[in-house]
């Protein structure tokens, strides 16, 4: 049973309620027993032949405005007195490597690799009433609208649980670039950056700072191997005897201890060098630029080479920064273009050069798009969260797309069995910029991703006598037109 907002109550779900309900779900997950996978023969689940072995999710957190990135519309340059109602794209369109695809100025490097991509322009998200970044990011990453009575696993955890590691030493799931403490809605972010009911061993290894990743897989300075091994044994004993033990099931206790074993094995292996981006030749590293995001893309490539199954790299969600363009939308977006354009393109080129792209699915996505006038989608009663509401552009800070828009966004897919140089779906040329051709829901996008990875969208587990599927209710349908 899902926690739901009572339609008789006029107030929306607030952050305090959201946190309380998520905390309850997380505690319930820790106390629950082992999730049991459905028997394939009984449930008629046949896993598809995979077209990808590994997956990289490039998460442009904060709500990437499609009309200012991958889905250019009518352009009008900055001009005082410009009516906001006449403002669609604030960047002109440029040509790409594919004749029938144009994207926005500032993304010239991505334009150059568009012939390796499938571009979906009709991705849609539901109107959740309260359009919180945390709720929509939770929904996108888990496939389930929060809060839930059980802690839903991240899609990377599904891959780790169902497929297992590609290399026994390497973590199956690594999360790069997102700090989980002290930035914005940090508590809510933690809610989807977990393995949920699967247990700690299938959760992410969090690396908020790529340039410090090597330190995370290195014994403390001055500690010899024997002392390090003894400390690991002591730590296991302390955890096993912790007062928190009474709140955890045997399954989750054992899963946590196995996660310690996995970490210890990595720290003792030669594969840990993959985490050290300082070992990369300087001429290659420079192509990713020196930002935390660029370094994250470089680290992701090194981890995939070393055998990690799933890597997420994020620009990081911080309120009113990065792709959360409530203020100075155009200026902020120009900065984000320069931050993400070259690293994304270089990641694709490097994977291709190393003959990894064909079997690595790279996804570029965000929680929703943006619009200058509309919050949510047509007919929505969501609160308008624009910080300053004007009818005409009086200064540069008014020039840009400030509101959350859920009825039409863009997703890029590279490699992993997807078509190359392919455009799928469309949004309206004039406001409202809703998907008008081949809409792709989160459930169907997840089904497409999982199908590429060789996981049936109907894969499910019993958790506390309740069926829980990799796509909501097991009903996600892969978009077959996207596969090569």
C-alpha positions in Angstrom: 0.0 0.0 0.0 1.4 3.4 -1.0 1.2 6.5 1.1 -1.0 8.9 -0.7 -2.0 12.5 -0.4 -5.6 12.8 0.7 -7.5 14.6 -2.1 -9.9 16.0 0.4 -7.1 18.0 2.0 -6.3 21.2 0.2 -2.6 21.4 1.3 0.0 19.6 -0.7 2.4 17.0 0.6 5.0 19.0 2.5 8.7 18.3 3.0 8.2 17.4 6.6 5.6 14.8 5.9 7.6 13.4 3.0 10.7 12.9 5.2 8.7 11.3 8.0 7.1 8.8 5.6 10.4 8.0 3.8 12.1 7.4 7.2 9.3 5.0 8.1 9.8 3.1 4.8 13.6 2.9 5.3 13.3 1.5 8.9 10.8 -1.0 7.6 13.2 -2.1 4.9 15.9 -2.7 7.5 13.6 -4.8 9.6 12.3 -6.8 6.7 13.4 -10.3 5.7 15.2 -11.4 2.6 13.4 -10.4 -0.7 12.5 -13.5 -2.7 12.7 -13.4 -6.5 9.7 -14.7 -8.3 10.2 -18.1 -10.0 10.5 -17.3 -13.7 8.6 -20.4 -14.8 5.8 -19.6 -12.4 5.5 -16.0 -13.4 6.3 -16.5 -17.1 9.3 -14.2 -17.0 11.8 -14.6 -19.7 14.9 -12.4 -19.6 15.7 -10.8 -22.9 19.1 -11.2 -24.6 21.2 -8.2 -23.4 22.5 -5.6 -25.8 24.6 -4.0 -23.1 26.7 -5.3 -20.2 27.3 -2.0 -18.4 25.4 1.3 -17.9 26.3 4.9 -17.2 23.7 7.4 -16.2 24.6 11.0 -16.7 22.2 12.7 -14.4 21.8 16.5 -15.2 20.1 17.2 -11.8 17.9 20.1 -11.2 15.6 20.0 -14.3 17.4 20.5 -17.6 15.3 22.8 -19.8 14.9 20.9 -23.1 14.2 24.0 -25.2 17.6 25.4 -24.1 19.5 22.1 -24.7 18.3 19.2 -26.9 14.9 20.4 -28.2 15.3 24.0 -29.6 12.2 26.0 -30.4 11.6 29.4 -31.8 14.5 31.6 -30.7 14.4 35.3 -29.6 17.6 36.9 -28.4 17.6 38.9 -25.1 15.8 42.2 -25.5 14.3 44.4 -22.8 10.6 44.4 -23.1 10.4 40.9 -24.7 7.1 39.4 -23.5 7.8 36.3 -21.4 4.9 34.6 -23.3 6.9 35.0 -26.5 10.1 33.4 -25.0 10.7 29.8 -25.9 14.4 29.0 -26.5 17.0 31.4 -25.3 19.7 29.8 -27.4 19.7 29.5 -31.2 19.7 26.0 -32.8 22.9 24.6 -34.3 23.5 21.7 -36.8 24.6 18.3 -35.5 26.3 15.3 -37.2 22.8 14.2 -38.1 21.0 16.1 -40.9 17.5 16.1 -39.3 18.6 16.9 -35.7 19.4 20.3 -34.3 20.3 21.1 -30.7 21.1 24.4 -28.9 24.2 26.5 -29.3 26.7 25.8 -26.6 26.5 22.0 -27.1 28.8 21.8 -30.1 30.7 18.8 -28.9 27.6 16.8 -28.2 26.3 17.9 -31.6 29.5 16.3 -33.0 28.6 12.8 -31.6 24.9 12.9 -32.3 25.5 10.3 -35.0 26.2 7.8 -32.2 23.0 8.7 -30.3 19.3 8.1 -30.0 17.5 11.3 -29.0 14.2 11.0 -27.3 12.2 14.3 -27.3 9.0 13.0 -25.9 9.9 11.8 -22.4 7.0 12.7 -20.0 6.7 12.7 -16.2 3.4 12.6 -14.3 2.1 15.6 -12.4 2.7 14.7 -8.8 0.9 17.7 -7.4 3.8 18.8 -5.3 6.6 19.2 -7.8 9.6 18.7 -5.5 12.9 17.9 -7.1 13.3 15.1 -4.5 10.0 13.4 -5.4 10.7 13.5 -9.1 14.3 12.4 -8.7 13.1 9.5 -6.5 10.4 8.6 -9.1 12.9 8.7 -12.0 15.6 6.7 -10.2 13.3 4.0 -8.7 10.3 3.9 -11.0 8.0 4.5 -8.0 6.2 7.7 -6.8 7.3 8.4 -3.3 6.7 7.9 -0.5 6.3 4.1 -0.5 5.7 1.7 2.4 8.9 -0.1 1.4 12.2 1.6 0.4 12.3 1.2 -3.4 15.7 0.3 -4.8 17.6 2.6 -7.3 17.8 1.2 -10.8 21.5 0.7 -10.3 20.7 -1.6 -7.3 18.3 -3.6 -9.5 21.2 -4.3 -11.9 23.6 -5.1 -9.1 21.1 -7.5 -7.5 19.8 -9.2 -10.7 22.9 -9.3 -12.8 25.6 -9.2 -10.2 29.1 -7.7 -10.6 31.0 -7.8 -13.9 34.2 -8.0 -11.9 34.0 -9.6 -8.4 36.4 -7.1 -7.0 34.8 -4.0 -8.4 31.6 -2.5 -6.8 28.6 -3.2 -9.1 27.1 0.3 -8.4 29.1 3.6 -8.1 27.5 7.0 -7.6 29.7 10.0 -8.5 29.4 13.7 -7.7 26.4 13.9 -5.3 27.2 15.1 -1.8 24.6 13.6 0.6 25.3 15.9 3.5 24.7 19.6 3.9 23.4 20.5 0.5 19.8 21.3 -0.2 17.3 18.5 0.2 20.0 16.1 1.4 17.7 13.8 3.4 15.4 13.3 0.5 18.3 12.6 -1.8 19.4 9.8 0.4 16.0 8.1 0.0 16.7 7.1 -3.6 20.5 6.7 -3.5 20.2 3.4 -1.8 19.5 -0.3 -2.5 16.3 -0.1 -0.6 15.0 -3.5 0.5 17.8 -5.3 -1.3 20.4 -4.5 1.4 23.6 -2.6 1.7 25.7 -4.9 -0.5 23.7 -3.8 -3.5 23.8 -0.1 -2.7 26.1 2.5 -4.3 29.6 3.3 -3.4 29.3 7.1 -3.1 32.2 9.2 -4.4 31.2 12.9 -4.2 34.6 14.1 -5.2 36.1 12.2 -8.2 39.6 13.6 -7.6 39.6 12.1 -4.1 38.2 8.7 -5.2 41.5 7.0 -4.9 41.7 7.9 -1.2 38.4 6.0 -0.7 40.0 2.7 -1.8 43.3 3.1 0.0 44.1 1.9 3.6 44.9 4.7 6.0 48.4 6.2 5.6 51.0 4.3 7.6 48.9 1.3 8.2 50.4 -2.1 7.2 48.4 -4.9 5.7 48.2 -6.9 8.9 47.0 -4.0 11.0 44.5 -3.1 8.3 43.1 -6.7 8.3 42.9 -6.7 12.1 41.0 -3.4 12.1 38.5 -4.9 9.5 37.8 -7.8 11.8 37.3 -5.5 14.8 35.0 -3.3 12.9 32.9 -6.3 11.8 32.6 -7.4 15.5 31.5 -3.9 16.6 28.8 -3.8 13.9 27.6 -7.3 14.9 27.3 -6.2 18.5 25.9 -2.8 17.8 22.7 -1.7 19.7 21.2 -1.0 16.2 21.3 -4.7 15.6 17.9 -5.2 17.1 16.3 -3.0 14.4 17.8 -5.0 11.5 16.7 -8.4 10.2 19.3 -11.2 9.8 19.2 -10.7 6.1 20.1 -7.0 6.3 22.7 -7.6 9.0 24.4 -10.2 6.8 24.1 -7.9 3.7 25.8 -5.1 5.6 28.6 -7.4 6.6 29.0 -8.7 3.1 29.3 -5.1 1.9 32.2 -4.7 4.4 33.9 -7.8 2.9 33.4 -6.4 -0.6 35.0 -3.1 0.4 37.9 -4.8 2.1 38.5 -7.0 -1.0 38.6 -3.9 -3.2 41.1 -2.1 -0.9 43.4 -5.1 -1.2 43.2 -5.4 -5.0 45.1 -4.0 -8.0 41.8 -2.8 -9.5 41.7 0.0 -7.0 43.9 1.9 -9.4 40.8 2.5 -11.6 39.7 5.0 -8.9 42.8 7.2 -9.3 42.2 9.7 -12.1 45.6 11.2 -11.6 47.0 8.1 -13.4 45.2 9.2 -16.6 47.5 10.7 -19.2 47.3 14.5 -18.9 46.4 15.0 -22.6 43.4 12.7 -22.1 42.3 14.1 -18.7 42.4 17.7 -20.1 39.7 16.8 -22.6 37.2 16.2 -19.8 37.8 19.7 -18.3 38.7 20.2 -14.7 35.2 20.5 -13.2 33.9 18.0 -10.7 31.4 16.8 -13.3 34.1 16.4 -16.0 36.3 14.5 -13.6 33.3 12.3 -12.8 32.9 11.4 -16.4 36.5 10.4 -16.6 36.3 8.4 -13.5 33.1 6.7 -14.9 35.0 5.6 -18.0 37.9 4.2 -15.9 35.4 2.3 -13.6 33.5 0.8 -16.6 36.9 -0.3 -18.1 37.7 -2.0 -14.8 34.4 -3.9 -14.6 31.8 -1.8 -12.7 28.3 -2.7 -13.8 26.4 0.7 -13.2 27.8 4.2 -12.7 25.9 7.4 -12.1 27.6 10.7 -12.7 25.7 13.8 -11.6 26.0 17.6 -11.9 24.6 17.4 -8.4 21.3 18.8 -7.3 21.7 22.0 -5.2 18.7 24.3 -4.9 19.0 27.3 -7.3 22.3 26.1 -8.8 23.3 24.1 -11.8 20.3 23.0 -13.8 17.9 24.4 -11.2 17.6 27.6 -13.2 15.1 29.6 -11.1 17.5 32.6 -11.2 19.3 34.0 -14.2 18.1 31.1 -16.3 19.9 31.9 -19.6 23.2 32.8 -17.9 23.1 29.7 -15.7 22.3 27.5 -18.7 25.2 28.9 -20.7 27.5 28.0 -17.8 26.1 24.5 -17.6 26.5 24.1 -21.4 30.2 24.7 -20.9 30.4 22.4 -18.0 28.7 19.3 -19.5 29.2 19.6 -23.3 32.8 18.5 -23.7 32.9 15.8 -20.9 29.8 14.0 -22.2 31.1 14.0 -25.8 34.6 12.9 -24.7 33.2 10.0 -22.7 31.4 8.8 -25.8 34.5 9.1 -27.9 36.7 7.4 -25.4 34.3 4.5 -24.9 34.1 4.1 -28.7 37.8 4.3 -29.1 38.2 1.5 -26.5 35.5 -0.6 -28.1 33.3 -0.4 -25.1 30.5 1.8 -26.4 28.6 -1.0 -28.2 28.1 -2.9 -24.9 27.8 0.2 -22.6 24.5 2.0 -22.5 25.0 5.7 -21.7 21.9 7.7 -20.6 21.7 11.5 -20.3 18.6 12.6 -18.5 17.1 14.9 -15.9 14.0 14.9 -13.6 11.9 17.2 -15.8 12.2 20.1 -18.3 11.4 23.8 -17.8 9.1 26.5 -19.2 8.8 30.3 -18.9 5.1 30.2 -18.0 3.8 26.8 -17.0 4.4 24.9 -13.7 3.8 21.1 -14.2 1.7 20.6 -17.3 -1.6 21.8 -18.8 -4.3 21.5 -16.2 -1.9 21.2 -13.3 -2.8 22.9 -10.0 0.8 22.7 -8.8 2.2 25.6 -6.9 4.1 28.1 -9.1 7.6 28.0 -7.8 9.1 30.9 -9.9 11.0 33.2 -7.6 10.1 36.3 -9.5 7.1 36.6 -11.8 7.1 39.2 -14.6 5.2 39.6 -17.8 8.1 41.1 -19.8 11.9 40.8 -19.7 13.3 43.9 -17.9 16.9 42.5 -17.2 19.0 39.5 -18.0 17.9 37.6 -14.9 14.4 37.3 -16.4 15.7 35.8 -19.6 15.5 32.0 -19.3 13.1 29.1 -18.4 12.4 29.1 -14.7 9.4 26.9 -14.0 9.2 23.1 -13.7 7.6 21.5 -16.8 6.8 17.7 -16.8 4.9 17.2 -20.1 7.8 17.0 -22.5 11.6 16.5 -21.8 14.6 15.0 -23.7 16.8 12.0 -23.1 19.9 11.0 -24.9 20.9 7.3 -25.3 24.3 6.2 -26.6 25.6 2.7 -27.4 24.3 -0.4 -25.6 22.3 -1.6 -28.6 20.4 1.6 -29.3 20.1 3.1 -32.8 22.6 5.7 -34.0 21.7 9.1 -35.3 18.0 8.4 -34.5 15.3 10.9 -33.4 12.3 9.6 -31.6 9.2 11.5 -30.5 8.4 15.2 -30.7 7.1 18.1 -28.6 4.8 20.9 -29.8 6.5 23.7 -31.7 4.6 26.3 -29.7 3.6 26.5 -26.0 2.5 24.4 -24.3 5.5 22.3 -25.3 3.9 19.0 -24.6 4.9 15.7 -26.1 2.7 15.3 -29.2 4.3 12.2 -30.8 5.3 8.9 -29.2 5.4 9.8 -25.5 7.8 7.8 -23.4 6.8 7.4 -19.7 9.3 6.7 -16.9 8.0 3.1 -16.7 8.6 2.5 -20.4 12.0 4.2 -20.4 13.0 2.0 -17.5 11.7 -1.0 -19.3 13.9 -0.1 -22.3 17.0 0.4 -20.1 16.4 -2.9 -18.3 15.7 -4.8 -21.6 19.0 -3.5 -23.0 20.7 -4.9 -19.8 19.0 -8.3 -20.2 16.5 -7.8 -17.4 12.8 -8.4 -18.0 10.6 -5.4 -17.1 8.4 -8.0 -15.2 11.2 -9.1 -12.9 9.9 -8.9 -9.4 10.6 -9.8 -5.7 8.3 -10.6 -2.8 9.1 -8.2 0.0 7.0 -8.7 3.2 4.4 -10.7 1.2 4.1 -7.9 -1.4 5.1 -8.2 -5.0 7.6 -5.4 -6.1 8.7 -5.1 -9.7 11.6 -3.5 -11.5 9.0 -1.4 -13.4 5.9 -0.3 -11.6 3.5 -3.2 -11.3 5.6 -5.0 -14.0 3.8 -3.1 -16.7 6.7 -1.1 -18.3 7.0 -1.8 -22.0 10.4 -1.4 -23.8 10.3 1.0 -26.7 11.4 -1.5 -29.4 11.8 1.3 -32.0 14.9 2.5 -30.2 16.9 -0.7 -30.6 19.3 -1.1 -33.5 
